[in-house]
C-alpha cells in the first residue's frame, strides 16, 4: 500500500514554559535550537503534507516562521500549562484546520525533545502505521 494518496499532518508542540529548563525548545543543541532538528526531519519526510508548530511563544513562532514553517496561531495559555494534555493542543490544531476545510488521514506528533528522530524514522513509522 502506498502513502502517496494520504494526507499527513505533523504537529510539533513547543510551549514557552518548561518545568526544568527555561526556553528549552530554542536552546542550542549541536549548534542549532532544539526545535530545529524536529522541523528539519519533518520537512525532509517524503510523506508529510503539512507541518504545523503549536506554540504559545512569540519567540518560537518567529523562529519557525524564519524557517518557512507554518505557525498560524498562538496556542491559548489554558492549554499550554505543565499539566496540559497533548490531546488538548492536538484537538485545538485540528479544529483550527477544520474551520479552513482541511482534513487529514493521519496526524503525527513530533516532539522537539527527540532531536535524534530522522526523516527516515518518520517515514518508516508512517509506512508501518499505514500497512
Secondary structure per residue as TSV (DSSP state, phi and psi in degrees):
chain	resnum	aa	ss	phi	psi
A	1	X	-	360.0	147.2
A	2	X	-	-108.5	150.0
A	3	X	S	-94.0	-1.8
A	4	X	T	-61.2	-27.0
A	5	X	T	-99.4	9.7
A	6	X	-	-101.3	143.4
A	7	X	-	-97.1	124.0
A	8	X	E	-123.2	125.8
A	9	X	E	-106.7	132.8
A	10	X	E	-112.3	131.1
A	11	X	E	-114.9	129.1
A	12	X	E	-112.6	115.2
A	13	X	E	-86.8	135.6
A	14	X	-	-151.8	81.5
A	15	X	-	-81.5	161.4
A	16	X	S	-71.5	-47.7
A	17	X	-	-74.2	154.6
A	18	X	-	-153.7	137.7
A	19	X	S	-64.5	-42.5
A	20	X	S	-99.3	-47.1
A	21	X	S	-129.3	109.5
A	22	X	T	-58.9	135.2
A	23	X	T	54.6	36.1
A	24	X	G	-58.8	-32.9
A	25	X	G	-68.2	-18.2
A	26	X	G	-117.2	8.4
A	27	X	S	-71.6	150.7
A	28	X	E	-71.4	135.4
A	29	X	E	-136.8	117.7
A	30	X	T	54.2	39.5
A	31	X	T	86.2	-3.7
A	32	X	E	-131.0	157.2
A	33	X	E	-57.8	143.5
A	34	X	H	-50.2	-42.8
A	35	X	H	-66.0	-24.1
A	36	X	H	-52.1	-42.8
A	37	X	H	-66.0	-38.9
A	38	X	H	-69.9	-40.1
A	39	X	H	-61.4	-45.2
A	40	X	H	-61.8	-47.1
A	41	X	H	-63.6	-42.2
A	42	X	H	-64.1	-42.0
A	43	X	H	-64.5	-31.3
A	44	X	H	-85.8	-9.3
A	45	X	-	-61.3	142.0
A	46	X	S	-75.3	-19.0
A	47	X	S	-114.0	-19.8
A	48	X	-	-71.3	124.3
A	49	X	-	-91.7	-30.5
A	50	X	E	-144.2	138.7
A	51	X	E	-127.2	126.1
A	52	X	E	-129.7	136.3
A	53	X	E	-98.9	128.1
A	54	X	E	-102.1	110.6
A	55	X	B	-142.4	158.1
A	56	X	S	-108.6	9.7
A	57	X	-	-110.4	124.3
A	58	X	H	-66.1	-31.6
A	59	X	H	-65.6	-46.0
A	60	X	H	-67.5	-41.7
A	61	X	H	-57.8	-46.0
A	62	X	H	-63.0	-44.1
A	63	X	H	-61.0	-46.6
A	64	X	H	-63.3	-42.8
A	65	X	H	-62.5	-33.4
A	66	X	H	-66.2	-22.8
A	67	X	T	-95.1	10.4
A	68	X	T	65.8	35.7
A	69	X	-	-104.8	138.6
A	70	X	B	-75.0	124.6
A	71	X	-	-134.6	78.7
A	72	X	-	-76.2	-6.2
A	73	X	S	-157.7	161.2
A	74	X	B	-97.9	131.8
A	75	X	-	-65.2	136.4
A	76	X	-	-60.2	142.8
A	77	X	G	-59.4	-31.7
A	78	X	G	-65.0	-19.8
A	79	X	G	-114.3	24.5
A	80	X	S	-125.6	27.3
A	81	X	S	-95.0	168.2
A	82	X	T	-55.5	-35.7
A	83	X	T	-98.1	8.0
A	84	X	-	-68.1	144.5
A	85	X	-	-90.3	146.3
A	86	X	H	-56.2	-38.0
A	87	X	H	-58.8	-27.6
A	88	X	H	-65.2	-48.2
A	89	X	H	-76.4	-26.2
A	90	X	H	-65.4	-49.5
A	91	X	H	-63.5	-37.7
A	92	X	H	-59.0	-45.4
A	93	X	H	-65.5	-44.7
A	94	X	H	-64.2	-38.9
A	95	X	H	-64.2	-41.0
A	96	X	H	-58.9	-46.9
A	97	X	H	-69.4	-35.2
A	98	X	H	-61.7	-38.7
A	99	X	H	-63.4	-21.1
A	100	X	T	-98.3	12.7
A	101	X	T	60.2	36.8
A	102	X	-	-110.9	132.4
A	103	X	-	-137.1	162.4
A	104	X	-	-138.2	151.2
A	105	X	S	-80.6	-36.3
A	106	X	E	-135.0	144.5
A	107	X	E	-125.9	127.3
A	108	X	E	-120.7	152.2
A	109	X	E	-113.6	124.8
A	110	X	-	-117.6	115.3
A	111	X	-	-85.2	131.2
A	112	X	T	-62.0	-23.2
A	113	X	T	-79.7	9.0
A	114	X	-	-121.6	66.5
A	115	X	T	-69.8	-11.4
A	116	X	T	-89.2	-1.0
A	117	X	-	-70.2	123.3
A	118	X	-	-97.7	167.9
A	119	X	H	-62.9	-31.1
A	120	X	H	-66.5	-40.1
A	121	X	H	-59.7	-46.1
A	122	X	H	-61.0	-49.2
A	123	X	H	-64.3	-41.2
A	124	X	H	-63.0	-42.1
A	125	X	H	-64.4	-40.8
A	126	X	H	-65.2	-41.5
A	127	X	H	-63.2	-42.7
A	128	X	H	-61.6	-45.6
A	129	X	H	-59.5	-47.9
A	130	X	H	-64.3	-40.9
A	131	X	-	-75.9	360.0
